[in-house]
Amino acid sequence: MESTYRVDYLCKDNIIVECKAVDTLMPIHRSQLFNYMRLLKKSCGVLVNFTPRKALVERYFYDDETMSVYTVDGIVIK
């Protein structure tokens, strides 16, 4: 089975926005965003889940030099 993956939105040529509508964000949803950030070398990623009453928004940053993804608090993800 062949799959095609596409970034939901690319804003200002630097911010990847990945939209979901799931009960709970899972690690695979974050991994998808992180992979896009690494492959496209984009420094900012936003994961939005529209299913809760209020939209849940998570922001991440990618450092191309260390090839690491960070939370807004500076915690290294991978």
ABEGO torsion letter per residue (X at the ends): XBBBBBBABBBGGABBBBBBBBABBBAAAAAAAAAAAAAAGBABBBBBBAABABBBBBBBBBBAAAGBBBBAAGBBAX
